Amino acid sequence: QTPFLVPGSWVVVQFLDKQFQSPIVMGSVNGFPSSKPNSETGFADPVGTFPREINESDIERRARGVNDIAKQSVGSEPADPYNAKYPYNHVFHSESGHMIEMDDTPGSERVHVYHRSGSFIEIHPDGAMVVHSGKHFNSSQQLEINVTDNANINVGGNLTALVEGTTTLSSFGNITAETKANMYTTVEGNLYTKTFGNSFHDSQGNINVKTDGLLDIHSSGNIKMSSKGDIDIAATGTFKISSIGAMDLV
Protein backbone atom coordinates (compact mmCIF):
# COMPACT_ATOMS: atom_id res chain seq x y z
CA GLN A 1 0.00 0.00 0.00
CA THR A 2 1.37 3.40 -0.99
CA PRO A 3 0.50 6.44 1.14
CA PHE A 4 0.06 8.63 -1.95
CA LEU A 5 -2.67 6.58 -3.61
CA VAL A 6 -6.15 6.93 -2.18
CA PRO A 7 -8.80 4.18 -2.17
CA GLY A 8 -10.54 3.93 -5.53
CA SER A 9 -7.54 5.12 -7.56
CA TRP A 10 -7.17 3.67 -11.05
CA VAL A 11 -3.71 2.19 -11.36
CA VAL A 12 -1.47 0.47 -13.91
CA VAL A 13 -0.05 -2.77 -12.52
CA GLN A 14 2.19 -5.65 -13.48
CA PHE A 15 1.72 -9.06 -11.87
CA LEU A 16 4.59 -11.16 -10.60
CA ASP A 17 2.67 -14.43 -10.89
CA LYS A 18 0.43 -16.08 -13.45
CA GLN A 19 -2.43 -16.25 -10.95
CA PHE A 20 -2.54 -12.44 -10.77
CA GLN A 21 -2.20 -12.42 -6.99
CA SER A 22 0.98 -10.34 -6.59
CA PRO A 23 0.55 -6.99 -8.34
CA ILE A 24 3.15 -4.26 -8.59
CA VAL A 25 1.69 -0.77 -9.02
CA MET A 26 3.53 0.94 -11.88
CA GLY A 27 1.54 4.16 -11.79
CA SER A 28 -1.90 5.73 -11.55
CA VAL A 29 -4.34 7.11 -14.12
CA ASN A 30 -6.02 10.45 -13.60
CA GLY A 31 -9.73 10.73 -14.18
CA PHE A 32 -12.60 13.15 -14.67
CA PRO A 33 -15.50 11.62 -12.72
CA SER A 34 -18.95 12.72 -13.78
CA SER A 35 -20.74 11.04 -10.87
CA LYS A 36 -20.09 9.36 -7.53
CA PRO A 37 -19.43 5.65 -8.14
CA ASN A 38 -21.25 2.97 -6.22
CA SER A 39 -19.01 2.14 -3.26
CA GLU A 40 -20.51 -1.36 -3.04
CA THR A 41 -19.16 -2.37 -6.44
CA GLY A 42 -15.64 -2.76 -7.74
CA PHE A 43 -13.43 -0.02 -9.17
CA ALA A 44 -14.54 2.42 -6.45
CA ASP A 45 -13.61 3.65 -2.99
CA PRO A 46 -15.37 1.21 -0.63
CA VAL A 47 -15.92 4.01 1.92
CA GLY A 48 -17.28 6.47 -0.64
CA THR A 49 -14.95 9.37 0.21
CA PHE A 50 -13.22 9.51 -3.16
CA PRO A 51 -13.56 11.11 -5.58
CA ARG A 52 -14.15 14.28 -3.56
CA GLU A 53 -15.43 16.34 -6.48
CA ILE A 54 -17.34 15.47 -9.64
CA ASN A 55 -17.30 17.09 -13.06
CA GLU A 56 -13.68 18.10 -12.63
CA SER A 57 -10.28 16.46 -12.65
CA ASP A 58 -9.61 14.16 -9.71
CA ILE A 59 -6.12 15.66 -9.39
CA GLU A 60 -6.06 17.55 -6.08
CA ARG A 61 -7.22 21.13 -6.51
CA ARG A 62 -4.18 22.64 -4.80
CA ALA A 63 -1.97 20.59 -7.11
CA ARG A 64 -3.79 22.24 -10.03
CA GLY A 65 -3.24 25.75 -8.65
CA VAL A 66 -6.62 26.14 -6.96
CA ASN A 67 -6.29 27.52 -3.42
CA ASP A 68 -9.34 26.04 -1.67
CA ILE A 69 -8.17 26.51 1.95
CA ALA A 70 -9.20 29.77 3.64
CA LYS A 71 -6.63 30.27 6.40
CA GLN A 72 -7.44 32.47 9.40
CA SER A 73 -4.29 34.50 10.13
CA VAL A 74 -3.55 35.81 13.64
CA GLY A 75 -1.99 39.20 14.39
CA SER A 76 0.95 39.90 12.10
CA GLU A 77 1.10 36.32 10.81
CA PRO A 78 2.56 36.34 7.27
CA ALA A 79 0.16 36.17 4.35
CA ASP A 80 -0.56 32.83 2.69
CA PRO A 81 2.33 32.26 0.21
CA TYR A 82 0.36 29.78 -1.94
CA ASN A 83 1.23 30.30 -5.62
CA ALA A 84 1.33 26.73 -6.90
CA LYS A 85 1.50 25.94 -10.60
CA TYR A 86 0.74 22.55 -12.15
CA PRO A 87 2.52 20.10 -12.20
CA TYR A 88 4.98 21.25 -9.51
CA ASN A 89 2.83 20.97 -6.37
CA HIS A 90 2.76 17.42 -4.99
CA VAL A 91 -0.28 17.02 -2.74
CA PHE A 92 -1.54 14.22 -0.53
CA HIS A 93 -5.06 14.66 0.86
CA SER A 94 -6.24 12.01 3.34
CA GLU A 95 -9.73 10.64 3.83
CA SER A 96 -10.48 12.81 6.89
CA GLY A 97 -9.09 16.02 5.41
CA HIS A 98 -5.42 16.18 6.45
CA MET A 99 -3.05 17.45 3.77
CA ILE A 100 0.66 17.46 2.96
CA GLU A 101 2.09 19.65 0.20
CA MET A 102 5.57 19.57 -1.28
CA ASP A 103 5.42 22.54 -3.62
CA ASP A 104 8.28 22.80 -6.12
CA THR A 105 6.78 25.69 -8.11
CA PRO A 106 9.81 27.75 -9.27
CA GLY A 107 10.16 30.79 -7.02
CA SER A 108 7.29 29.67 -4.76
CA GLU A 109 8.69 26.53 -3.16
CA ARG A 110 6.83 25.57 0.04
CA VAL A 111 6.33 22.73 2.49
CA HIS A 112 2.87 22.61 4.06
CA VAL A 113 1.44 20.20 6.65
CA TYR A 114 -2.24 20.90 7.31
CA HIS A 115 -4.61 19.40 9.90
CA ARG A 116 -8.31 19.24 9.18
CA SER A 117 -8.99 21.44 12.25
CA GLY A 118 -7.17 24.36 10.61
CA SER A 119 -3.85 23.99 12.45
CA PHE A 120 -0.83 23.87 10.16
CA ILE A 121 2.94 24.12 9.83
CA GLU A 122 4.25 25.85 6.72
CA ILE A 123 7.71 26.74 5.45
CA HIS A 124 7.55 29.72 3.10
CA PRO A 125 9.62 30.25 -0.06
CA ASP A 126 12.01 32.55 1.85
CA GLY A 127 12.54 29.94 4.58
CA ALA A 128 10.21 31.57 7.12
CA MET A 129 8.26 29.04 9.18
CA VAL A 130 4.71 29.52 10.44
CA VAL A 131 3.29 27.28 13.17
CA HIS A 132 -0.44 27.95 13.47
CA SER A 133 -2.44 26.20 16.17
CA GLY A 134 -6.18 26.54 16.53
CA LYS A 135 -5.94 25.16 20.07
CA HIS A 136 -2.94 24.67 22.36
CA PHE A 137 0.78 24.37 21.63
CA ASN A 138 2.46 22.12 24.20
CA SER A 139 6.09 21.12 24.72
CA SER A 140 6.59 18.29 27.22
CA GLN A 141 10.36 18.67 27.45
CA GLN A 142 12.77 21.57 26.98
CA LEU A 143 11.95 24.32 24.50
CA GLU A 144 14.70 26.55 23.13
CA ILE A 145 14.08 29.45 20.76
CA ASN A 146 16.98 31.18 18.98
CA VAL A 147 16.33 34.34 16.97
CA THR A 148 19.21 36.10 15.20
CA ASP A 149 17.11 39.16 14.28
CA ASN A 150 14.08 40.87 15.83
CA ALA A 151 11.35 38.86 17.60
CA ASN A 152 7.72 39.96 17.89
CA ILE A 153 4.94 38.35 19.93
CA ASN A 154 1.34 39.36 19.18
CA VAL A 155 -1.43 38.15 21.49
CA GLY A 156 -5.06 38.86 20.67
CA GLY A 157 -6.27 38.02 24.19
CA ASN A 158 -4.67 37.73 27.62
CA LEU A 159 -1.05 36.62 28.17
CA THR A 160 -0.22 34.49 31.21
CA ALA A 161 3.27 33.20 31.95
CA LEU A 162 3.58 30.62 34.76
CA VAL A 163 7.08 29.58 35.83
CA GLU A 164 7.50 27.02 38.62
CA GLY A 165 11.23 27.76 38.87
CA THR A 166 13.39 30.89 38.65
CA THR A 167 12.70 33.52 36.00
CA THR A 168 15.65 35.47 34.60
CA LEU A 169 15.29 38.38 32.19
CA SER A 170 18.58 39.69 30.81
CA SER A 171 19.16 42.41 28.21
CA PHE A 172 22.27 44.15 26.84
CA GLY A 173 20.04 47.08 25.83
CA ASN A 174 17.18 48.96 27.42
CA ILE A 175 14.08 47.28 28.85
CA THR A 176 10.80 49.17 28.45
CA ALA A 177 7.49 48.16 30.04
CA GLU A 178 4.44 50.13 28.88
CA THR A 179 0.75 49.67 29.61
CA LYS A 180 -2.32 51.72 28.66
CA ALA A 181 -3.99 50.72 31.95
CA ASN A 182 -2.80 50.06 35.51
CA MET A 183 0.25 48.03 36.53
CA TYR A 184 0.30 45.87 39.65
CA THR A 185 3.33 44.14 41.20
CA THR A 186 2.79 41.65 44.03
CA VAL A 187 5.76 40.10 45.86
CA GLU A 188 5.14 37.65 48.71
CA GLY A 189 8.78 37.87 49.81
CA ASN A 190 11.28 40.73 49.83
CA LEU A 191 11.75 43.16 46.95
CA TYR A 192 15.26 44.33 46.06
CA THR A 193 16.10 46.95 43.46
CA LYS A 194 19.75 47.75 42.74
CA THR A 195 20.84 50.52 40.38
CA PHE A 196 24.47 51.26 39.47
CA GLY A 197 23.44 54.63 38.03
CA ASN A 198 20.85 57.18 39.08
CA SER A 199 17.26 56.26 39.92
CA PHE A 200 14.38 58.51 38.83
CA HIS A 201 10.70 58.35 39.73
CA ASP A 202 8.59 60.73 37.65
CA SER A 203 4.85 60.85 38.30
CA GLN A 204 2.28 63.27 36.87
CA GLY A 205 -0.01 62.36 39.78
CA ASN A 206 0.52 61.70 43.47
CA ILE A 207 3.16 59.41 44.98
CA ASN A 208 2.09 57.47 48.06
CA VAL A 209 4.39 55.32 50.19
CA LYS A 210 2.67 53.16 52.81
CA THR A 211 4.23 50.64 55.17
CA ASP A 212 2.97 48.72 58.20
CA GLY A 213 6.51 48.61 59.56
CA LEU A 214 9.50 50.97 59.79
CA LEU A 215 10.24 53.40 56.97
CA ASP A 216 13.99 53.97 56.79
CA ILE A 217 15.59 56.36 54.31
CA HIS A 218 19.39 56.32 54.39
CA SER A 219 21.87 58.18 52.22
CA SER A 220 25.68 58.23 52.32
CA GLY A 221 25.47 61.69 50.78
CA ASN A 222 23.15 64.64 51.16
CA ILE A 223 19.36 64.45 51.32
CA LYS A 224 17.40 67.28 49.76
CA MET A 225 13.68 67.88 50.06
CA SER A 226 12.05 70.69 48.09
CA SER A 227 8.46 71.58 47.34
CA LYS A 228 6.75 74.35 45.38
CA GLY A 229 3.91 74.01 47.88
CA ASP A 230 3.66 73.23 51.57
CA ILE A 231 5.51 70.44 53.39
CA ASP A 232 3.57 68.79 56.20
CA ILE A 233 5.24 66.39 58.63
CA ALA A 234 2.99 64.86 61.28
CA ALA A 235 3.71 62.27 63.98
CA THR A 236 1.42 60.66 66.55
CA GLY A 237 4.47 59.95 68.71
CA THR A 238 7.71 61.78 69.45
CA PHE A 239 9.21 63.82 66.59
CA LYS A 240 13.00 64.07 66.74
CA ILE A 241 15.47 65.93 64.55
CA SER A 242 19.18 65.41 65.21
CA SER A 243 22.35 66.41 63.40
CA ILE A 244 26.03 65.67 64.00
CA GLY A 245 26.88 68.90 62.21
CA ALA A 246 25.31 72.33 62.17
CA MET A 247 21.54 72.66 61.86
CA ASP A 248 19.88 75.68 60.30
CA LEU A 249 16.12 76.13 60.56
CA VAL A 250 14.86 79.14 58.60
C-alpha positions, 0 to 999 in steps of 0.5 A: 500500500502506498500512502500517496494513492487513495482508495478507488484510484485507477492504477497500472499494474504488473503481476509477478505471478500467473495467478494475478495475486501479486501486483506491482503498481507501476503508476496511476491514471487520472480521471474526470469523474462525472458522478459518484461511483457505487461504493458497493461495487468494484473499481470504487472507494469502498468508503465512498470518500473519493472522488471528492469532487465530480465534473472536474479532474480528480487531481487535487485542486491545490496541485492544479493551482486552486487555493481552496483553503481559507486560512485564518491569520492571527496578528501579524502572521505572514500572508498565505504564500500559496502560488502553486503551478501545475505540475509542480505541487505534490499534494496528498489529501487524506480521507479525513481532510489532512493534507501534505504539500511539497510545492516545487513551483519555481520561485514559490517553493513551500512545504505545508502540513495541514490538519483538518482542524485548521492547524498547520505548519508551513515553510515559506519560499524565503525559509520563514516558518509559520506554526499555526495552532487553533488550540494549544501548543504544548512542549513536554520537554525543553523548549529553546528558541533562537532568533538572530534578528528581531522577535515579535509576539502578538497576542489577541487576548490575555497573556499568562506566563507561569514559571515554577522555577526561577525567571531570569530576564537579561538584556544588553540594551534597554528594557521598556514596560508600557501599559495603557492601563494600571500596573500591579506588582505583588511580591510575597517575599522581599523586593530588592532593586539595585541601580548602578546609576541614578534612579528617577521616579517621575509621576504626573499624579501623586506618589504614596508610600505606605508601610505597616513597619519601619520606613527607613531612608538612608543616604551616604550623601546629602538628602534634599527635600524641596516643594513648590507648595507646603511640606507637612510632617505629622507624627502621633508619637515623638518627633526628633530631629538630630544632626552631627553637624550644624543645623539651620532652621529658617 
